[in-house]
Amino acid sequence: MTYCVNMKPSVQKFLGVLVTLVLLGGMIFLRVRISATSFDFQSSNFTFFWLAGRMLIEGENPYNEAQYLAGHETHGIKWQPNKIFPYPLPLAIFFVPLGFLSLPTAYLTWQVITLLVIAWTIYALLNHWQDAAQRRLLLPIFAAMFFFGPVYLTLHTGSVGALALLAIVGAILLLERDKSLLAGMLLSLTMLKPPQGLTILLLAGIWFLARRDWKAIYGVAIGGIVLLVVGMIQDPLWLVKFWGASEAVMDRTQGVHSNVWAFAYLACGMTSPCRLILGGTASLTLLGLAGFLLWRNQSRLTAWEAFNIILPVGFVSTIYLWAYDQLPYLIPIVWIIGTLVKRKKSYLYAFLFLIVLELVSFFALVQQASTSKDLWSLGTTILVLGMGVWLRLLHNIEKTYPI
């Protein structure tokens, strides 16, 4: 009898895990099926990454203009906005496995990988809470993310935000286990998209410096050197060529992003040096304020809480990022939802936050589709940063002045 009683909870747990996996798998299958029947993958960002990986397999250089453009023609890729691969050359290595697949199969495979990374992120972060109330939110949050603008756009375009999300979450988990060297090395992978990586690493570096976490700083340096050397093995001049490609992309996309640089560009009537002075001042001010906050609260903030500040401030301060690059906002979003459940002892406020978040982000997505400008995604940043800071301030106040 004792054996049967002890077995009952384990059976229930097994069935719960099984049902969860089946539902997750079903949602992923349905979402990928929609992509397979409705999205024009040949006109997506994913073609850049797949082609770069395929070229490495064939012994070609994605930074060779003639070979890169010929690859578009060979594989029937319709969209050709760039003369060479417009991302850091080491990024191409990550797509070598997908390069062995046909473009349609690789596109759908990358969708599955992205969704699995999102599901794992939610699961890993929710497990920070001991209460079952938060852990029950895995399926609802995952389902809700299908209507979150950055996730929708990431899946639609086949963008690489999952790599940054995986690197940052992995770094947070490693920092919590005092494995700072490995955490820093993982964080260096955010430089595979330099505009994103620069501000993230700057603010993270301030926090590491305040904590005297030299191992994390060394880890970032080691990771950066490895990326540099890997790129130089492929093409000794890859940094120069990447800089030229980046300038071309920036020239045709000024004033369209949801950051202070774009708003400065529009406020100054698209003229220099006004836009550079105003944009630079606004960016440095935001980075300075965030850096000061991280420095002053270095002992109070967990790694997760620090990145809740770093990610949105880094996004709005950098010079170039699209809405799909907001995918790592999932990290502060899960924290906000879990904290609301803990504070209110109810799911109501957490779901209300999710609804508002999705309405704001999807409105921004609609505006981007109709105007080709991503300015309205600033609302998503403000909402995520504002809620995160507000909840953290309430915690500090209650801890200082307990009722």
C-alpha positions, 0 to 999 in steps of 0.5 A: 500500500505504501508503494502505491501511495508513493507511486501516485505523485510520480505517475501524475508528474509523468502524465503532466510532463507528457501532456505538456510535451504533447501540447508544446509539440502540437503548437510548434507543428501547427505554427511551422505548418502555417509558415510552410503554406503561407510564407515566402521564404525566398524573400526572407532574411533567412536566405542570407544565413542559409546561403552563407552556410551553404557557401562555406560547405561549397568552399566559397566565401560569403564576403566574395561579391561575385560568389555571393550574388551568383549564389542568389541566382543559383538557388533562386533567391528573389531578394538581393539587397546586399552585395555580400553577407551583411553579418559578421563572417563567423555567424555563417559557421552556425548555419553550416548544418542547415546549409546541407538541407534544401532552402525550404527544409532549412527554413522550417527546421530553423523555425522549429529550432527557434520555437524550441529555444523559446520554449526552453527559455520560458521553462528555464526561467520559470523554474527559478520560482519554487512555487508551482503557480509560476511553473504552470505558466509554461504553456500559457506564456508559450502560446501567448508568444505566437501573438507577440510581435517580435516572435511573429516577425522572427518566425516570419523572417527567419531571423537569428534572434534565437542565438542571442536569446540562447546565449543570454539565458545561458549566461544568466544561468552560468552566472547564477552558478558562479561560472563567470568565465563561461558566461562571458564567453557565451555573452560574446556571441551577442557580437554576432549582431554587433549593434545588439552586442555592443550595448549589451556588453557595455552595460554588462561590463559595467555590472561585471566591473562593479561586482569585480567579476574579472572572470566574466570580463576575461570570458567576453574578451576570450570569446571576442578574440575567438570570433575574430580569429575564426573570421580571419581564418575564413577571410583576413579582411573580413572586418573591413568588408563587414564594415563596408556592408554595414555602412550600406545597410545603415545608409538605406535604413536611417530613421526607421528603427525604434531607437533614439538614433532614429528619432533624432534623425527625424527630429533634426530633419534628417540633417547632420551634424544635428542627428549625430549630436542629438542621437549620440547625446540621447544614447550616451545619457540612457546608457549612462543612467542604466550603467549608474543604476547597475553600478549602484545596485550591483549587490542587490540585483541578480543576474536575471534582474540586471539583464532586465535593465540591460536588454531594453536600454541596450536596444533603445540606445543602439544605432541599428536593430529591428523589432525581431531583435526584441526577441530577448525581451522574453527574459524580462517578460517572464520575470515580470509575469512571475513577479506579478503572480507572486505579488498578487497571488493571482494570474489576473494581473499577469495575463492583463500585462500579457494582453497589453504587451501583445496589443502594443507589439502587434500594433507596432508590427502592423505599423511597420508593415504599412509604413516600412518603419519600426518606430512604434516598437519603442512602445514595447521597449517602454512597457517592458522596461517600465514594468520591470523597473517599477516592480523592482522599485516596489520590492526595494521600497517594501524591503526598506520600509516593511509594512 
